[in-house]
Amino acid sequence: MRTSSIRAIRRVELSRAAFEAVIRYGLRKTTLEKVGDIAGVSKGVVLHHFKDKSALLEAVFRRSNTLLSGSVVELYRYAETPYERLWAIIVANFFETIFNRQVCQAWVSLISEVPHNTECQRVQIANNERIRSNLMHELKHFLPEQEAEQVARHLGVHIDGIWVRAGLLPHPVETNMAISEMQFAIEKMLPMDEISATKHKEARKKIRAVADIALGSKAFKEKFLRV
């Protein structure tokens, strides 16, 4: 195996370890030593791949966004209609494997650092654009393009808001509650006659069931998670 490939694998392993450290200890108490302990390596090895905590923080941002995008891609495989693809985006952002109290609290810690870290800003902007683009692609099936653009932006803000609230509240926000709040927003922003309402309901039910199997599987967790 080439040295560059080994280095890339090690960086992924350390990014996972850093992500787990933030979940366990919070951002302020996460140190290079603790990341090394989780990864089973010395602080020197961590420093060899990431020059400082700021660089490691950027890797954690990329890691968290990879988890979300990987979940969406996985559910897209089973979505056959615009309704189902729209709900794949929603369910992927709130499935239990990723959307749980510990991860939400870690995410709140991370985004507090965005204004102070240019690279993290860049990663977060790219993530926001990805979510907006995914939503926009499906919403154009329901709305004129200009209106779809506005709704995509509002739904993206709504997703972020639920995550922030879930990270701040003293009690967990359950997946079904978060998805139901998104459904309420969708019902208010999209054309919603009786037929459309039924299709949305059926799409949510199907994608939720698929997520239980696909995102909850051992194979998916081994590919994307180590927490």
C-alpha positions in Angstrom: 0.0 0.0 0.0 1.4 3.4 -0.9 2.5 5.7 1.9 -0.1 8.3 0.8 -2.9 5.7 1.2 -1.7 4.8 4.7 -1.6 8.4 5.6 -5.1 9.0 4.3 -6.4 6.0 6.3 -4.7 7.2 9.4 -6.3 10.7 9.0 -9.7 9.1 8.7 -9.1 7.0 11.8 -8.0 10.1 13.8 -10.9 12.1 12.5 -13.2 9.4 13.8 -11.4 9.4 17.1 -11.7 13.2 17.4 -15.4 13.1 16.6 -15.9 10.6 19.3 -13.8 12.7 21.7 -16.0 15.7 21.2 -19.1 13.6 21.8 -17.6 12.1 25.0 -15.9 15.2 26.5 -17.2 18.2 24.7 -15.1 20.5 22.6 -13.3 22.4 25.4 -12.2 19.2 27.1 -11.1 17.5 24.0 -7.3 17.4 23.8 -4.9 15.8 21.3 -4.0 13.4 24.1 -7.6 12.2 24.5 -7.9 11.8 20.7 -4.7 9.7 20.7 -6.1 7.6 23.6 -9.3 6.8 21.7 -7.3 6.1 18.5 -4.8 4.0 20.4 -1.8 6.2 19.4 0.4 8.8 21.0 -0.1 12.6 20.9 2.9 12.7 18.6 1.1 10.6 16.0 -1.9 12.9 16.2 0.4 16.0 15.7 2.1 14.3 12.8 -1.3 14.3 10.9 -2.8 17.4 12.4 -0.6 20.3 13.3 -2.8 21.6 16.0 -6.3 21.4 17.5 -7.7 23.8 14.9 -6.8 21.5 12.1 -8.3 18.6 14.0 -11.4 20.6 14.5 -11.7 21.1 10.8 -11.4 17.3 10.4 -14.2 16.8 12.9 -16.5 19.2 10.9 -15.7 17.2 7.7 -16.4 14.0 9.6 -19.8 15.1 10.9 -20.8 16.3 7.4 -19.7 13.0 5.9 -22.0 11.2 8.3 -25.0 13.3 7.2 -24.3 13.1 3.4 -23.6 9.4 3.7 -27.0 8.9 5.3 -28.8 10.8 2.5 -27.0 8.9 -0.2 -27.9 5.6 1.5 -31.6 6.4 1.6 -31.6 7.8 -1.9 -30.9 4.3 -3.1 -34.4 3.3 -2.1 -36.3 6.5 -3.0 -38.3 6.2 -6.2 -40.3 9.4 -6.3 -39.7 13.1 -5.5 -41.9 12.6 -2.4 -39.6 9.8 -1.2 -36.4 11.6 -2.1 -37.6 14.7 -0.2 -38.3 12.5 2.8 -35.0 10.7 2.4 -33.3 14.1 3.1 -35.5 14.8 6.1 -35.2 11.3 7.7 -31.4 11.1 7.0 -30.9 14.4 9.0 -32.8 13.1 12.0 -32.2 9.3 12.2 -31.3 8.0 15.6 -27.8 6.8 14.6 -26.7 10.4 14.1 -29.5 12.5 15.7 -29.1 11.7 19.4 -28.5 13.9 22.4 -24.8 13.3 22.6 -24.1 14.1 19.0 -26.4 17.1 19.0 -24.6 18.5 22.1 -21.3 17.9 20.3 -22.5 19.7 17.2 -23.6 22.7 19.2 -20.1 22.9 20.7 -18.6 22.7 17.2 -20.7 25.4 15.5 -19.8 27.8 18.3 -16.2 27.7 16.9 -17.3 28.4 13.3 -16.9 32.2 13.5 -13.3 31.8 14.7 -12.1 29.2 12.2 -12.0 30.0 8.5 -11.7 26.4 7.4 -14.6 25.4 9.5 -16.6 28.2 8.0 -15.8 26.9 4.6 -16.9 23.4 5.5 -20.1 24.6 7.1 -21.0 26.8 4.1 -20.4 23.8 1.8 -22.6 21.6 4.0 -25.4 24.2 4.0 -25.2 24.5 0.2 -25.4 20.7 -0.1 -28.5 20.5 1.9 -30.1 23.5 0.1 -29.2 21.9 -3.3 -30.6 18.5 -2.3 -33.9 20.1 -1.1 -34.1 22.4 -4.1 -33.7 19.5 -6.5 -36.8 17.8 -5.1 -38.9 20.9 -4.3 -38.8 21.9 -8.0 -41.2 19.0 -8.5 -43.8 20.8 -6.3 -43.1 24.5 -6.7 -42.0 27.1 -9.2 -38.2 27.5 -9.2 -38.0 30.8 -7.3 -40.4 29.7 -4.7 -38.7 26.3 -4.4 -35.4 28.2 -3.7 -37.1 30.1 -0.8 -38.6 27.0 0.7 -35.3 25.1 0.4 -33.6 27.8 2.4 -36.3 27.9 5.1 -36.3 24.1 5.5 -32.5 24.2 5.8 -32.8 26.7 8.6 -35.5 24.6 10.2 -33.2 21.6 10.2 -30.4 23.6 11.8 -32.8 25.0 14.4 -34.0 21.6 15.5 -30.4 20.3 15.8 -29.4 23.4 17.9 -32.4 23.1 20.2 -31.8 19.3 20.6 -28.3 20.1 21.7 -29.4 22.7 24.2 -32.4 21.2 25.9 -31.9 19.2 29.1 -34.0 16.3 27.6 -33.6 14.5 24.3 -35.6 15.4 21.2 -36.8 12.1 19.7 -36.4 11.4 16.0 -40.1 11.1 15.3 -40.7 14.4 17.0 -38.1 16.1 14.9 -39.4 14.5 11.7 -43.0 15.6 12.6 -41.9 19.2 13.1 -40.4 19.0 9.6 -43.6 17.6 8.3 -45.6 20.5 9.8 -43.3 22.9 8.0 -43.6 21.0 4.7 -47.4 21.0 5.0 -47.4 24.8 5.4 -44.9 25.5 2.6 -45.9 23.1 -0.1 -49.2 22.7 -2.0 -51.1 20.2 0.1 -54.4 18.8 -1.2 -55.7 15.4 -0.1 -53.7 13.4 -2.7 -50.5 15.2 -1.9 -50.9 14.8 1.8 -51.4 11.0 1.4 -48.3 10.8 -0.8 -46.2 12.6 1.7 -47.5 10.4 4.5 -46.8 7.2 2.5 -43.3 8.5 1.6 -42.4 9.3 5.2 -43.6 5.9 6.3 -41.6 4.1 3.7 -38.4 6.0 4.1 -38.6 5.8 7.9 -38.9 2.0 7.6 -36.1 1.8 5.1 -33.9 3.9 7.5 -34.5 1.5 10.4 -32.9 -1.2 8.2 -30.3 0.7 6.1 -29.0 3.3 8.6 -29.4 1.0 11.6 -27.5 -1.8 9.9 -24.1 -3.1 11.2 -22.6 -2.5 7.7 -23.6 1.2 7.6 -22.4 1.8 11.2 -19.0 0.1 10.4 -18.7 2.2 7.3 -19.5 5.6 8.8 -19.5 5.3 12.6 -17.3 4.4 15.5 -19.4 5.8 18.3 
